[in-house]
Amino acid sequence: MTYDSIVIGSGQAGNPLSHRLADLGWKVALVEKAHLGGTCINTGCTPTKAMVASAQVAHYARNAARWGVRASGVSVDLAKVVERKEKIVESFRSGQRSRVDQRPNLTLHRGHARFLAPRRLQVADQILEGERIFINTGTRTDVPRLEGLDAVQYLTNASLMELRDVPEHLLVLGGGYIGLEFGQMFRRFGSQVTIVHRGAHVLGREDDDVADEMQRILEGEGIRFVLEAQTRYVEKKGGGIALSFTVQDRPETVAGSHLLVATGRRPNTGDLGLDKAGIETDQRGFIRVDNRLRTNVPNHWALGPETDRILGAAILGSEGGELVQMLGGLMLADAPYTVLKGAVYIHPTLMEGFFGLMDDVKPAA
Ligand SMILES: Cc1cc2nc3c(=O)[nH]c(=O)nc-3n(C[C@H](O)[C@H](O)[C@H](O)COP(=O)(O)OP(=O)(O)OC[C@H]3O[C@@H](n4cnc5c(N)ncnc54)[C@H](O)[C@@H]3O)c2cc1C
């Protein structure tokens, strides 16, 4: 079968791109080996945020007295939480399916795509040829080489969200955003949580002050952190799992009922046949791309002394994900931070915090 373009992977870029190209009149193939929608819809953003919402309700209910509300006997029915999450995910998936079905010149091929040549792919027993080929194959959990790991039933972000009973004690290996998000979620569901991280600060990509504050907040919710841990081995112990590591050469072991591996993500490029297409990857397996195609994700607050432009931002607080978009918009518009000075904000809103923040801006040393 011959197409004007073939999109491999129905993730964040592959879906909208395939729709847009089909709308322009191109004959397009979309190849997907698993569920439509990729990580975000199936095992990433959508299901986690659905479950985070349940965890937040549990947290508010447990702490209702702070708002002068009496609530007692708060407990979490994880099976119901998971059922709700699955309904949401399923509705998103079927939305993706109908967007494909609406486009007669867009064909969905189910199966694993492998290059046979630069413009030729094998998908199941079919050969697809395309003038242009777009690769959007995403990432998966990067499972570390750790003695004993294969012999225990460890969890990943996907399998953790399938549990029907709240774990008694969740060990989380990795203090990145996935480890922290699940750590807080399951703590709020009622688990004891221990996060074991090899760095000196959690959230390695964030500024240390943001990461340390995040750790402090989570410790306030009862999560235990072990930092600078060099893992040694994992073993089954008393019906649970024991994780052994050293901290500054001191051996230590923590035992829990479940273990989540959240030590990073690796690209799905190893079995794509990229060598047949002559496509280069870097040492970690990521496809090398031109600098202009790289997304620059701002992760720290820094204001320029000469241009007044915002170079990046991190907001740690309630609805920080919503608020930070205001700054993202200014960056896109290449506008100086000063346009926010003296703006009229609706009161009372979280957004009005920008009023004081902008007035406080000092030139960087
Ligand atoms: C637990 C978790 C929570 C997250 N939460 C958020 C969040 O709240 N906000 C946020 O912005 N981001 C979040 N992310 C990150 C977000 O999910 C990813 O950045 C995003 O999904 C990446 O999209 P992608 O299109 O690159 O890849 P993917 O979404 O992974 O899509 C790749 C697709 O390609 C398919 N594929 C792979 N190889 C082949 C092949 N050879 N043949 C055919 N198909 C193939 C895969 O099955 C998959 O469907 C989260 C991630 C995780 C893991």
PDBQT file of the ligand as one rigid body, heavy atoms in Angstrom, charges set to zero:
ROOT
HETATM    1  C1  LIG A 401       2.692   8.532  34.493  1.00  0.00    +0.000 C 
HETATM    2  C2  LIG A 401       2.820   9.678  33.528  1.00  0.00    +0.000 A 
HETATM    3  C3  LIG A 401       2.145  10.856  33.766  1.00  0.00    +0.000 A 
HETATM    4  C4  LIG A 401       2.256  11.923  32.885  1.00  0.00    +0.000 A 
HETATM    5  N1  LIG A 401       1.560  13.068  33.146  1.00  0.00    +0.000 NA
HETATM    6  C5  LIG A 401       1.671  14.115  32.305  1.00  0.00    +0.000 A 
HETATM    7  C6  LIG A 401       0.939  15.312  32.509  1.00  0.00    +0.000 A 
HETATM    8  O1  LIG A 401       0.177  15.428  33.446  1.00  0.00    +0.000 OA
HETATM    9  N2  LIG A 401       1.102  16.334  31.638  1.00  0.00    +0.000 N 
HETATM   10  C7  LIG A 401       1.936  16.227  30.561  1.00  0.00    +0.000 A 
HETATM   11  O2  LIG A 401       2.047  17.175  29.785  1.00  0.00    +0.000 OA
HETATM   12  N3  LIG A 401       2.633  15.093  30.314  1.00  0.00    +0.000 NA
HETATM   13  C8  LIG A 401       2.514  14.048  31.156  1.00  0.00    +0.000 A 
HETATM   14  N4  LIG A 401       3.204  12.892  30.897  1.00  0.00    +0.000 N 
HETATM   15  C9  LIG A 401       4.089  12.848  29.724  1.00  0.00    +0.000 C 
HETATM   16  C10 LIG A 401       3.283  12.551  28.471  1.00  0.00    +0.000 C 
HETATM   17  O3  LIG A 401       2.499  11.408  28.645  1.00  0.00    +0.000 OA
HETATM   18  C11 LIG A 401       4.257  12.349  27.330  1.00  0.00    +0.000 C 
HETATM   19  O4  LIG A 401       5.091  13.489  27.237  1.00  0.00    +0.000 OA
HETATM   20  C12 LIG A 401       3.545  12.178  26.014  1.00  0.00    +0.000 C 
HETATM   21  O5  LIG A 401       2.609  11.141  26.085  1.00  0.00    +0.000 OA
HETATM   22  C13 LIG A 401       4.570  11.880  24.938  1.00  0.00    +0.000 C 
HETATM   23  O6  LIG A 401       3.875  11.740  23.740  1.00  0.00    +0.000 OA
HETATM   24  P1  LIG A 401       4.509  11.094  22.470  1.00  0.00    +0.000 P 
HETATM   25  O7  LIG A 401       3.566  11.390  21.395  1.00  0.00    +0.000 OA
HETATM   26  O8  LIG A 401       5.915  11.519  22.314  1.00  0.00    +0.000 OA
HETATM   27  O9  LIG A 401       4.576   9.512  22.744  1.00  0.00    +0.000 OA
HETATM   28  P2  LIG A 401       3.470   8.488  23.146  1.00  0.00    +0.000 P 
HETATM   29  O10 LIG A 401       2.278   9.160  23.708  1.00  0.00    +0.000 OA
HETATM   30  O11 LIG A 401       4.137   7.448  23.973  1.00  0.00    +0.000 OA
HETATM   31  O12 LIG A 401       2.999   7.849  21.766  1.00  0.00    +0.000 OA
HETATM   32  C14 LIG A 401       3.759   6.920  21.071  1.00  0.00    +0.000 C 
HETATM   33  C15 LIG A 401       2.846   5.904  20.433  1.00  0.00    +0.000 C 
HETATM   34  O13 LIG A 401       3.603   5.173  19.491  1.00  0.00    +0.000 OA
HETATM   35  C16 LIG A 401       3.220   3.794  19.555  1.00  0.00    +0.000 C 
HETATM   36  N5  LIG A 401       4.352   3.025  19.018  1.00  0.00    +0.000 N 
HETATM   37  C17 LIG A 401       5.602   2.919  19.535  1.00  0.00    +0.000 A 
HETATM   38  N6  LIG A 401       6.375   2.175  18.729  1.00  0.00    +0.000 NA
HETATM   39  C18 LIG A 401       5.609   1.794  17.689  1.00  0.00    +0.000 A 
HETATM   40  C19 LIG A 401       5.842   1.005  16.534  1.00  0.00    +0.000 A 
HETATM   41  N7  LIG A 401       7.057   0.493  16.245  1.00  0.00    +0.000 N 
HETATM   42  N8  LIG A 401       4.813   0.789  15.671  1.00  0.00    +0.000 NA
HETATM   43  C20 LIG A 401       3.590   1.326  15.924  1.00  0.00    +0.000 A 
HETATM   44  N9  LIG A 401       3.316   2.078  17.000  1.00  0.00    +0.000 NA
HETATM   45  C21 LIG A 401       4.312   2.315  17.867  1.00  0.00    +0.000 A 
HETATM   46  C22 LIG A 401       2.963   3.578  21.017  1.00  0.00    +0.000 C 
HETATM   47  O14 LIG A 401       2.123   2.443  21.222  1.00  0.00    +0.000 OA
HETATM   48  C23 LIG A 401       2.273   4.883  21.401  1.00  0.00    +0.000 C 
HETATM   49  O15 LIG A 401       0.882   4.806  21.229  1.00  0.00    +0.000 OA
HETATM   50  C24 LIG A 401       3.079  11.804  31.735  1.00  0.00    +0.000 A 
HETATM   51  C25 LIG A 401       3.748  10.587  31.473  1.00  0.00    +0.000 A 
HETATM   52  C26 LIG A 401       3.625   9.553  32.346  1.00  0.00    +0.000 A 
HETATM   53  C27 LIG A 401       4.348   8.248  32.047  1.00  0.00    +0.000 C 
ENDROOT
TORSDOF 0
